[in-house]
Amino acid sequence: MTDTPIDVQTAAAPVYTVPQERNVVTAVPGPKSLELQARRSKVVSAGVSSALPVYIERANGAILVDVDGNRFVDFGAGIGVTTVGHTEQRVVAAAADQLHDVIHTLFTITPYEEYVRVAELLAEHTPGNWEKKSVLVNSGAEAVENGVKIARKFTGRRAVAVLDHAYHGRTNLTMAMNYKAMPYATGFGPLAGDVYHAPNSYPYRDGLSGADAAARTVAYLEKVVGASDLACLVVEPIQGEGGFVVPADGFLPALQAWCTENGVVMIADEIQSGMARTGRYYASEHFGWEPDLVLSAKGIAGGLPLAAVTGRAEIMDASQPGGLGGTFGGNPVACAAAIAVFESIDENGLLAEGQRIEATFRAGLEKLARRYDIIGEIRGKGAMIALEFVQPGTAETTKAPNAEAVTAIIAYAAQHGVLFLNAGTYGNVLRFLPSLAVSDALIEDGLRVLDDALATLG
């Protein structure tokens, strides 16, 4: 599938309640944030860390405002959650209206229309032209667990395969599915069994075509796992925590063809890459891939907790009545917000905004890459763009990871009112994950701060 521009009629410009520009008025963190940090250290588990200890009081559009009055340009969006923008008007109104009507009944006891409507929208917008059904849950990790559970029930098989550099969550099963143990799994074992890690397509580092990379992955699945024992292959079409790794063309469809031939359920983990973030509703569409099951979360409800497993009806119906669900899964307030997110994407032309954001980022990042040899690769799609950093002089040879540069850049940017995030197995990827509300002016401002940070590295 080609990435041709989408012609979408955009709505009127949104009205923002916070000025859409950065403004640093204290040290970062400021005195009020430091007070809150001291209170936090007494009552919040040390296992819950924060990338930047500034405490947020308000958020709107692409801007965070902390308790000291500092305004930050947010290039993280809660790790891809506030994709339609912080406190987007339509989402806030829908959730507020629902709060007045029904907050909770539990769908598996007394259902409600909002859950059904979200399932209808997911059936309409996920890849694949076939009958689909969904189950709604609370979080991305819960969606992964349920996707695996459904695949096992449907196939009657036990084994689960994932790809190198993958990240799928912090629950017991998903910890075993992650590529990187620290910090997600270290000391938390024993972990779930029957999980296998197959080679991924990582063009910058392996240099393989999609066909060759798929052949390597299939060889592992056939020799190490065995197709007859494999229930599912779970794949992020663009890896998130792994460093926004974009597979070579043809890799994902080739794996799907092998899965279909061998009765294996192929699952797209679109938790970070879905919901219009990449300029398509789901990143799978960029690669011509139509998965059997699709996992949605993060951006689906504009900041409220909601996730989903959506897929072929015959697979989704394999579970016995009562086998799926949970107390808060598909909460009516979260569902109302999700409906508003779908409406906002369509009526505000946000798929086109994702393409605009990519174009603006790439233009600026390519200029920086020509000036700084520690930038090894620019990659990603839509509002999911990353830089992989390498040690000076190694871009064309060893491509030795340079995590130190990323750490220094993030620290410098924070002091100047810009929130960047790291990623990658080696910690050497700087990722840009803004909301689709971010303007070209804010992107260009963030790139100026990035340029200044790079210049300080010497």
Buried (B, 14 or more C-beta within 10 A) or exposed (E): EEBEEBEBEEEEEBEBEBEBBBEBEBEBBBEBBBBBBEEBEEEEEEEEEEEBBBBBBBBBBBBBBBBBBBBBBBBBBBBBBBBBBBBBBBBBEBBEEBEEEBEEEBBBEEEBEBBBBBBBBBBEBBBBEEEBBBBBBBBBBBBBBBBBBBBBBBBEBEBBBBBBBBBBBBBBBBBBBBBBBEEBBEEEEEBBEBBBBBBBBBBBBBEBBBBBBBBBBBEBBBEEBEBEEBBBBBBBBBBBBBBBBBBBBBBBBBBBEBBEEBBBBBBBBBBBBBBBBBBBBBBBBBBBBBBBBBBBBBBBBBBBBBBBBBBBEEBBEBBEEEEBBBEBBBBBBBBBBBBBBBBBBBEBBBBBBBBBBBBBBBEBBEEBBEEBBBBBBBBBBBBBBBBBBBBEEBBEEEBBBBBBBBBBBBEBBBEBBBBBBBBBBBBBBBBBBBBBBBBBEBBEBBBEBBBBBBEEBE
